[in-house]
Amino acid sequence: MEYYKKTNEKIIEEMINFRRCMHKNPELSEKEINTSKMISEVLQHYGIEHKCNVGGYGVSAIVRGMRDGKTVAAKSDIDALPIFEENNYPFKSVNAGVMHACGHDANTAMLLGSAIVIKAMEKELKGNVKFFFEPAEETIGGGKLMVEDGCMEKPKVDYIIGMHVMPHIDTGKIEIKRGCLNASTDEVEIIVHGVSGHAAEPEKCIDTIVVISYIITALQTFVSRNTAATDSAVLTFGMLHGGTKGNIIPEKAVAKGTLRTLKPEQREYSKRRIKEIAESVAEAFGAKAEVCITESYDALINDDNLVNLIEDEAARLFGRDNIVIKDVPSMGAEDFAYYTKNAKGAYFHVGCKDPKEQEICSLHNKDFHLDEKCIKIGIEIQSALLLRMLE
């Protein structure tokens, strides 16, 4: 099917304008009310069947083919970040302290454009294509909520793809990774209980600040001494709190952080060692440590056959020189793993850096910007893949 004839300049221009409108009016996770309405209005305009308020303010759309076949899907994310934008575009964020600094506005425009392209071909389709516009990806994992709300069922999804813009890759290039793409994450909280008292009399106290400091230091050894050099694990504490005044030894101190691992067995071992080390160190000082580890995203494992398909289509559309093979997984998390629990899936990256720019502006940055030519690239590769997945 000559899908690319449907990807005309009118659709590209419309999606660029949509992206700019979305960028100008960003909404934080779990508050994507107007963003959801904007998406719904476009889908309604093109006669695309859809449902709102899926997993929060998510939108689930479907194009049903005229003949029975597989059901395939693609997903994007729609939420923004709590960042003050420093760019000076006409479509700069008008919501102070809120910004699309992760490119979710472009991801959404690409998926919406793909839905329009696929809709124009519905009479030729054998099977169904679903489109998931996911809320709250940056916080509570909107993918989990959408899956729990039934987006992968009725009809059941057989294969799913996801893609994300990446500013370290030039526009026109596609980055792929076989196997593990992203790490699993777990939230770690350690609460140390001791005995409070005057700073001048530490011998009468059990100093929780000292104890929790030793625990944090000791926990770094499970990565350096309990994890094989060929594996990866990251334990980072980003929050430490204890006490109310400089001359009072506090009764309690709290540390919060994240654990990131690549393999399920490594994940379980790491959680066990964190608990053992924290409790043992606290006991050595006469204190008590409570360790609470809350599971978050699973590791994202791409289906190699789908990655091969992405590689083939990217080579056909853009040339093999424009394919970037990612060698090592990222220790960052991606909630696409919730979808791949229910269907075979693969996630990949679309370059969004203007090749003329020398410096890379990273995601989650107040200066983040992208080359809007990537929107056409994203619509083309995504539309092509969805059609190939139906074969």
N, C-alpha and C positions, 0 to 999 in steps of 0.2 A: 504494500500500500504506500502510495506516494504522500506520506504524511507531511513532508516538508513543504508541499504546495499549500497546505493549510496554515503554515506558520508564516503569515504574510506580515508586511510592515505595519499594517493597521493594528494587528494584535500586539506586536512588539511595542509600538508607541503607546498603546493603551495600558500595557502592563508597566511600562516605565513611569507613566503618569500615576498609575495606581500605587506603585512603590513609593513615589515621592509624597503622595498624599498620606500614605501609611507612615512614612518616616516623619512627616510633619506632625502627625497626631499619634504618637506612641502611647501604649498603655502597658502598665506593669502586669506581671503574672497574676492570674486570678481576677484581673480587672479589665479584661479585653472585650468589654461590652460593645463599644463602637467599632472596633476592629472586626469583630465577628459580624456586625451588621453590614459593614462595607463589603466583606467577602460574600455574604449572602445576597446582597443587591446585585453584584456582578453575576453570580451563579443564576439568580432568578432572571436577569436580563437575557442570558443565553439559554434559558430553559433547561438548566441542569438541575436534576433532582438532588435535593440536599436536606439535611437536618441540622438544626442549630442546637446549641446548649448541650453538646456531647462532651462528657468529661469536664464540665464547667462551661466555659465559653467557646469550646471547640466547635468546628463545623465538619460534618462528614458528608461528602458528595459522591454520587455514583452516576456513571454512564452505562446503561444497559445495552448490550449488543442485541442484534436481531436474531442471533442464533446462540444456542447453548454452548458453553465452553468454560474455561477457567475464569476465576476471578482474581485479578491482580490489583495492587494498590501502590500508592506513593504518599509520602507524608512530608509536611513542612511544619515550621513552628511560627507562632504569631506574636509572642510576647516581647516586650522591650526590657531594658535594664535601668536601674536607678543611678543614672550617670548624667551629669550636666554636659550638654554638647558644646564643643568649642568650634565646630565648623561654622562657616558663614554662608551657607547656601540659601537660596530663596525658600527652600523647603526644610530649613532647619527646624528642629523640634520646637513647638510652641508650648509644650508641657514642661515647665521648669523642673530640672532634676530627673527627667525621664528621656531615654534615648534608645534608638535602635542601633546599638553599638555592637551587635553580634550578626547583623545582616539578615535578621529574620524577615525584614520587609522585602528584601530581594528574594529570599527563599519562598515566601508566600506568593510573590508576583510570578515566579517561575512555575509554581504548582498551579496557580490559577490560569496562567496562559496555557499550560498543558491540558487542563480540563477543557478549555475552549477548543483547542485543537482536536482532542479526542471526541468531543461532542459533535464536531462537524463531520466525523467519520462513523457515527454510531450505526448507520445502516450497513456498514461493511464489517462491523465487529463480530467476532465469534467469541462470546464471553462478556465479562463485565470489568469495568475499571473503576476503582474507588480512589477518592482523594481526601486525605485527612489533614485538616488545618488545626494543628495542635496548640492548645493553650498551656501556659505554666511550665514550659520546658526548662526555664531557668531556675525554677524553685522546687516544686513538689513532684515534678515528673508527670506532665500532662499525658504522656503516652500511656502510662499505667491507668490513668483515669479513663481515657478514651477506650482502651481495651476492655476495662471493666464495664464500660457502658455499652459494649457490644459492637464496636465499630468493625471488628474482624469477622463478624458473623452475619448471616442472613443477607446476602450469600457469604459463605465462608471464604476468606482470602487464602489463596494458594501460595502466592509470592508477593513480596513487598520490597520496594526500594525507598531509599531516602537520600537526600543530598543536601549539602551545606556549602555556602560560599566560603572561600579561604583566601585571606589576603597575602599569604606567603607564596601563592601560585599566580602566575600571570594569566590574565584573561585569555580564553581560548584553549586553556589546558585543563585536563581532567585528571584528578589524582585518585588512584585506587589502591586497595590493600587487601590481600588475601588473608583469610584467617582472622586472628584477633586484631581489631582496629582500636578499641577503647577499653580502658580498665574498668573493673568493678569499683564501686565506692561504698564505704560504710562510715557512718558518723560515730565518732568516739567521744565519750564523755567520762572523765575521771573526777570523782569527788573524794577528797581527802579529809578525814575527820581527825582532829587533834584536840589539844587543850589550849584555850586562850589564856592570855595574861599580859602583864606589863613587859614592854620591850627590854627593860633593865634587868628582868629576872627570867631569862629564857630557860634556866635550869628547872623552873617550876612548870614549864609548859611543854607541849609537843607542837613544834612550829610547823604548821601546814605549808607555809610558803617554801621552807627549806625542803620538806618532804616531797612536795609536788615537783620542785625543781630537779631533785635527784631522780624522780620517776621519769620525767621527760627526757633527761639525759640518758638514763638507762635504756629507755625504749628505743633509742636510736640504734642500739646494738642488735636488736632483732633483725634489722635490715642489713647491717654491715657484717653480722656474725651468724645469723640464723637463716639468711636467704642466699641461695646460690648466686654466684656472680653472673650466671647466664639468665637468671630470672630478674624480675623487677617488682619492687614494692616501695611504696612511699607512704610514710606516716608524718603528717604535718599538723601541728597544733597552732591554730590561728587565734585562739582566745584563751586568756589566762586571767583569772580573777580571784582575789582573796583579800579580805580585810576592809576596814573602814577608815583607819587612821594610821599614820606612820609609826606611832609609838605603841601600837597594840598588836600583839601576836594573835592572828585570827584563828578561830576555832575550825574554820572550814576554808578550803581552797578548791577551785574548780578549773579544769582545763578541758577545752573542747577542740576537736580537730577532725581530720578525715584520714581514713586508710584507703589506699588504692592498690589493687593487685590485678594480675592478668589471668591467673589460673584458679579454678575453684578450690583445688586442694591447698594452694598457697594462701588463699583467702581464709579458709578455715583454720589453718595452722597459725597464721598471723594473729587472728582474733584470740586464739587460745593463749599465745605467747604474751600478748599485750596484757591480758588479764593476770596471768601468772607473774609477770615481772612487776606490774603495778602493785599487786597485793603483797608480794614478797618484800619489795623495797619499803612499802609503808609499814609493814610489820617489823622490819628491822629497826625502824625509828620509834616503835611503840604506837604508831598511828594505824588507822584503818582506811583502806581504799575501796570505794565502790566503782566498779567499771561497768558502764552501759554502752553496748555497741549495737547500733541500729542499722540494719541492712538497707542500702539504697539501691542504686542501679547495678544490674549484673554487667559483666564484661560483654562487650559487643563483638560477637563472632560472625563474620561475614560468611555467607555460603559461597564457596569457591566457584561453583558453576555459574552463579549469577554474576560474580566478579568477572569471569571470563566473557560473559555476555556484554557487560558494560565495556570491557576492553575492546571487544569486536566492534561494537557500535560507535565508540569514541574514535576508533581508528578509521572507520568508514566515513564518519562525518567530518572529522577534523584532522585526520592524518595521524599515523602512529607516533610521529615526533612530538605530538601534543599530549601524549599520555605520560603521566608521572607515576612511577611505581613507589609506593611508600614502603620503606624497608622495615621500620620498627613501629609498633603500636604507640598510641598516645596514652599517657597516664590520666588524661582528662576523661570525663564521663560523657555518655550519650544515651539518652533514654530510649533510643530506637531499639534497644535490647528488649524492651517490653513487647514490641511487635514480633520480634524474631522468636519469642517463646511460643508463638501461635502459628507461624508460617516461616518458610524459608525466606531469608532476606539478605540484602546487601546495602551498605551505606558508602557513599563516595563524596568527593569534594570537587567543587567547581571553582576554578581560579577567578579572582575578582580584582587583581592588582593591575593597574594600568602599566603595561610594559615600559612606558617612558619614565615612570617614577623609579627612582633609585632606592628609596627607603621603604621599608615595609611598616605599615601601620597596623598593629595587632588588633585582634578582636577584643571587645570589652574595654575599649579605649575611648576617651573623650574626643579624640581626633579621628576616630575611625570613619573611613569613607571607602567607596568602592567604585569601580569602573562599571557603569551601567550597561556596557556592551555584554557583560556576563549574563544578563537576563535572557537575551536571545539564545546564547549557548545553552543555558539551563533548560529552557523550554524545548529546544531541539533534541537534546540528549534524553531528557526525561520522556518526551512523547515517543521517541523511537524505541526506547527500552520497554515502555508499557505495551506497545504493539508487539514487539518481539516476544515478550513474556506470555502473550496470549497464544502464541503459535504452538 
